[in-house]
Amino acid sequence: MHDPVPRLPSLLEAVLSVGTDLELRATLQHIVDAAAELTEARYAALDMTDPGRDGLRGIRTAQRPEPPERPESPESPESLELIVPIHVDDEVFGDLRLAGKRAGPFTDEDEQLVRVLATQAGIAIGNARLYETARQRERWIEGAAAVTTALLSGESAADALMTVAERARRLAEASAGVILQPTEDGGMEIVTASTLDDPGDIVGTVIEPGSPVLEQLLGGEPVFIDDSATDPRMTTHVRHRFGPNMMLPLQAGGRLLGTLALPRRRGGRPYTAVERLLATQFASQAALALVHAEAQHSRERLAVYEDRDRIARDLHDLVVQRLFATGMMLESTQRRSAGTGDADKDVHAMLGHAVDELQSTIQEVRTAIFALQQPPADAPTTFRGKVLREAAGAAAVLGFQPSTRFTGPVENRLAEPVAGRLLTALRRALAAASRRAGVSRVEITVDVTAPLPDGRPGVRLMVFDDGGAGTTVTWQSPL
């Protein structure tokens, strides 16, 4: 056996080199390169026992052993390989393999040196793991805080989901970040997708009822998949694009908002246990932020509607009543000023004009009050929905639901700005009906088949109420 002391400086240098970097991959590469240099091996490799734990499959030197010129004998130096295990926290991390020593077979001295290096390597790997875990945890915590801040800043529901998907995709280093929500028939549909490439037909993809993963997803359980393309539980048409995948419940307070899926490309690095844990915690935090953002949005909407209701009451109690009283005084003055002289006629006419203007103003204010008293619901997108919403708003004032009838294809033939003018006329007619005494029935008719007097295609609005002798308000316009 050779005296190992002359090689002690090289060993010390190798030991120091493996601890110079806290990044795990770089640390492992230092270990492999140091072992090859220390033993004069042409080839060194580190094969990990559990590559999925750290997301690394193996580390090699850049140069592989040169093939022999003739078949080797069992004793040939080229056929010998030195294998030394590396232990981290009493577990075998992997095997350090060396082959192709330039000056003959590996010696006991080589093995001793590599075992010393392996001991130091185990310590360096443990430190690198701790550093990497701390760095990952910091990134995910910062990401969750950023998502919470963004969601509570007043984003719409669609923007909020995209914020969660986008941030999670970046943190997980995934190919896509998608959010699925339950469908009425018991499946789940992708409603939001953040991808590195064009999402294409990802949004709208449905996991049909009966899929093996649905029971877990709808039950709020995470699903971890090694390869989406080959896993029999995956049934969507986009599964072949992806490899490792995490499907995490967005659940808060027992309420399932949806599922956050983070697939990587085919052949991509598998998710580690730490990444799975951190992503699951992120999903829980994001779900809580979504619920809080929704509650905040609801509170803000409620405050707006409370303000609208207060403004409507103030307008009715103060402005309308004062205008009405002023109008009555003018009417009384008009009657007293009636005479035969030209001056009296002019004053009478001016007072009449003032009374008409006040009545018109009162009508406009009452129309505004009626609009302010509309129920706190999302604005409908169809014309029929908008008419029905106006009718529902009038019901709150009238005490009963007006009847509504549509004649002809109103959605196809009635477009802006005609639809907007019709709705304005409808509000005015309903406001007028609501202030008449004795009204117990209101009928709304929208007809797009009624031609105008000149024969042109038109739309006709008729609002009938049975107050007094009955009143019918008619409005029409060209299409």
Secondary structure, DSSP 4 states (H G I P E B T S, - for coil): ---SGGGHHHHHHHHHHTTS--SHHHHHHHHHHHHHHHHTEEEEEEEES-HHHHT--EEE-SSPPPPPSSPPPTT-GGG-EEEEEEEETTEEEEEEEEEEETTSS--HHHHHHHHHHHHHHHHHHHHHHHHHHHHHHHHHHHHHHHHHHHHTTT--HHHHHHHHHHHHHHHHT-SEEEEEEE-TTS-EEEEEEEESS--TT-TT-EE-TT-TTHHHHHTT--EEES-TTT-TT--STTGGGB-SEEEEEEEETTEEEEEEE-PPBTTPPPPPHHHHHHHHHHHHHHHHHHHHHHHHHHHHHHHHHHHHHHHHHHIIIIIIHHHHHHHHHHHHHHHHT--SSHHHHHHHHHHHHHHHHHHHHHHHHHHHHHHHTS-S-PPPSSHHHHHHHHHHHHHHHHSSPPEEEEES-HHHH--TTHHHHHHHHHHHHHHHHHHSTT---EEEEEESSPPPTTS--EEEEEEEE-STT-EEEEEEEE-
